Amino acid sequence: MADSNKIVLEARGITKKFPGVLANDNVDFDLREGEVHALLGENGAGKSTLMNILYGLYKPDGGEILVNGQPISMHSPKDAITHGIGMVHQHFMLIPVFTVAENIMLGSETDHRTKPSESPLSILDREEVSRLVSKLSDKYGFKIDPHSLVGDLPVGVQQRVEIVKALYRKASILILDEPTAVLTPQEADDLFQIIRELKKQGVSIIFITHKLREVLAIADRITVMRAGKVVGSAIPSESDEHLLATMMVGREVILTVDKQPATPKETILSVRDLNVSDQRGLHAVRNLSFEVKAGEILGIAGVQGNGQTELAEALSGLLRIDGGNIELDGKNLTNATPRQLTNNGLANIPEDRQKHGLVLSYTIADNTILCDYYQAPFNKNGVLQQGEIDRYSRRLISEFDVRTPSPYVSAGKLSGGNQQKVIVARELSRNVKLVIASQPTRGLDVGSIEYIHNQIVQMRDRGVAVLLISAELDEILALSDRISVMYRGEIVTTVDAKSISKEKLGLWMAGIHPDN
């Protein structure tokens, strides 16, 4: 039975500096046996840096780490694993073409050679690993087939594979870094059940997040970080979302979207009988028709994997369509290129900000002009005008509150929230007619969410048409004027956002027609 007073992991006075940034400033943190200790903070608050230190990925500039009361020195994740610490990263470390068992055994293969001359392939005891994976899966209720290819699994199941991988390595301390950032609401509920089962078995869990409702639902204790420091702690039973949000951001945060009724005008986006195949050649979007008017937000709701990604990529020129018609402000732009769409007034906030939204190795300044680098005032006779680029990027950094010491920091070094702000700044600062916002606040903290929601509403109020695609029901209901639900590539209903409940919307998303 877990000892709720026993401290199994402790960080004392942890300090970590990067060029121009004090990421951790004399941070103290501890974890008790069999508890869920939530580490809450804005993007860039220093949460992930602290966890990367505890997992041996970073070496601290000061402070010490203790496991079960004993000071330890960690030089790599291998040292952390030796001390019973496992980490599940926000972006999974799995190989899609390997099976579950092969991913789990990777790096800790069992040697079963009887002769030195035997082929190295013969030493991988896949069946023994599969048996152990099944045993762990049954113990914690993971429901994982060890023989499945990881690339064929839903995101929520891939995350369970990462957890099993840590448990297979005998981890008794689990660090979950933004574990629900890529999950649907249903997958997040399943994860919470798994966490509760892990707790019963005595596993200690650090839950890194910025989602206030989840913290209050799953944590035993909460520690809040801001600007690299611990600014307070709380017990869920004595806290609420507003208190935690204020601690995180350092000011009063408005958690609801303040917007006036829409005043829709002319049709800006018209989609008729759209058919799109995914990367595997399978039908992802089927005979889809809808329109978005100037001055309104149309929300597309749906469980991830029902064609929303392919719809957004087809509309933004990243994926060719199989059939149908796309018109932007009366102009036929079916299968137009991204540049043609951009030049005709499209702003695109993509689902995957790192893959489709930024060039991570480029500076922030260069990323702010990705849509316009080839024309005035940023280009003159084929030569980039650095003075204009500098002034423009600094203005956007200031207006959109991008937290960076310089416009010349590479985008890859920014936190997720600040990366998203760079994209939003670039896309919404141009003269646009249509905004496609796909999962615009996925993985962001409450301060960044509040800011981006306000920017989207402002675009609507300026007469821009907005297509919002989100798996977050609260976001869809808060921002949308009309809501269309996608299920298996089709729009199954379109309703006024004020006339539908969250529960009924969830039924439509699951393929159940509550009005029938």
Summary of the structure (lengths in Angstrom):
residues: 516
radius of gyration: 24.3
end to end distance: 50.1
largest distance: 77.8
contacts: 1680
relative contact order: 0.11
helix: 35%
strand: 27%
